[in-house]
Amino acid sequence: MSKICQITGKKAMVGNNVSHSKRRTKRKFNVNLFEKKFYWVEQDAWIRLTISAAGLRTINKLGLNTAMQQAAEKGYLTGKDIKFLDL
């Protein structure tokens, strides 16, 4: 599974570790990702999304359906990416 937020599209960035002597070595800045279950009222189903902390704030602000529609328009989320749960 790739380390990309399904709502915001955030992914790992590349940067440098800088030592005291200013020697630079490559490193990765990973995204704060986690899998979270949501109840999607419009589909009457539980789903699981891989989202970042910023994605969770977006869902809290806009609502799940609106956030998913905007992510689909931007190409971050497709129909096959949504995991439906049987509870």
C-alpha positions in Angstrom: 0.0 0.0 0.0 1.4 3.4 -0.9 1.9 6.1 1.7 -0.5 8.6 0.2 -3.5 10.3 1.8 -6.7 9.5 0.0 -8.3 12.8 0.8 -5.5 15.4 0.5 -3.1 13.6 -1.8 -0.2 14.2 0.6 2.9 11.9 0.2 6.4 11.7 1.4 8.9 14.5 0.7 12.6 14.2 0.2 15.0 16.4 2.1 18.4 16.5 3.9 19.6 15.6 7.3 22.1 18.3 8.3 24.7 17.5 10.8 26.6 19.9 13.0 29.4 20.1 10.4 26.7 21.0 7.8 27.2 17.6 6.0 24.0 16.8 4.1 22.6 13.3 3.6 19.3 12.4 2.0 16.2 11.5 4.1 12.4 11.2 3.7 9.8 13.2 5.5 6.8 10.8 5.8 3.2 11.8 6.1 1.3 11.2 9.4 -1.0 8.5 7.9 -3.4 6.1 9.5 -6.3 3.9 8.5 -9.7 5.1 9.8 -13.2 3.7 9.6 -16.0 6.0 8.7 -19.8 5.5 8.4 -20.9 6.8 4.9 -24.5 7.8 5.4 -25.3 8.3 1.7 -24.3 4.7 0.9 -25.4 3.3 4.3 -22.1 1.5 4.7 -18.9 1.5 6.7 -15.7 2.3 4.8 -12.0 2.4 5.6 -9.8 5.2 4.3 -6.0 5.8 4.6 -5.8 9.4 5.6 -3.4 12.0 7.1 -4.1 14.2 10.1 -4.9 17.0 7.7 -7.3 14.8 5.8 -9.1 14.0 9.0 -9.5 17.8 9.7 -10.8 18.2 6.2 -13.5 15.5 6.7 -14.4 17.1 10.1 -14.8 20.5 8.4 -16.5 19.6 5.1 -18.2 16.3 5.9 -17.3 12.8 4.5 -19.3 13.0 1.3 -18.1 16.4 0.2 -14.4 15.6 1.1 -14.6 12.4 -0.9 -16.2 14.2 -3.9 -13.4 16.8 -3.9 -10.7 14.1 -3.6 -12.3 12.2 -6.5 -12.3 15.4 -8.7 -8.6 16.0 -8.0 -7.8 12.4 -8.7 -6.7 11.3 -5.2 -9.6 8.9 -4.7 -11.2 6.4 -7.1 -14.0 4.0 -6.7 -11.7 1.0 -6.4 -9.7 2.7 -3.6 -12.7 2.7 -1.2 -12.7 -0.4 1.1 -16.2 -1.3 2.1 -16.4 -3.2 5.4 -18.9 -5.9 6.3 -19.9 -5.3 9.9 
